[in-house]
Amino acid sequence: MRFHLDENVDRAIADGLKRRGIDVTTSNDAQLLGAADEKQIAFAQQNQSVIVTHDRDLLRLSGLGMSHAEIVYCPPASRTVGQIVRGLLLIHECLSESDMRGRIEYL
């Protein structure tokens, strides 16, 4: 399972996941800083990645029936970097890519 962290997610989370061997990209890596949510979704779908975000707009787009990549949503300032890394590791270890298909997980 791959993760794509949008620009609202702390870079330290990507670093923590990479140190543990997890395949992860960031909006900065993908040259998507300031890109519309739809472009973030398209990138994640193209790269078969799960989007990690603090942005409720992605949830809103999903609720409108827009096709979306899999999403992990964490409310802003609700978890520490370590807690988010541990939560993503748990998702990575416990769910397969097919388990995540079309799904939204909440941290």
HELIX and SHEET records of a PDB file:
HELIX    1   1 ARG A   11  ARG A   19  1                                   9    
HELIX    2   2 ASP A   37  GLN A   46  1                                  10    
HELIX    3   3 ARG A   56  GLY A   63  1                                   8    
HELIX    4   4 VAL A   81  CYS A   94  1                                  14    
HELIX    5   5 GLU A   97  MET A  100  1                                   4    
SHEET    1   A 5 VAL A  24  THR A  26  0                                        
SHEET    2   A 5 ARG A   2  LEU A   5  1                                        
SHEET    3   A 5 SER A  49  THR A  53  1                                        
SHEET    4   A 5 ILE A  71  TYR A  73  1                                        
SHEET    5   A 5 ILE A 104  TYR A 106  1                                        
END                                                                             
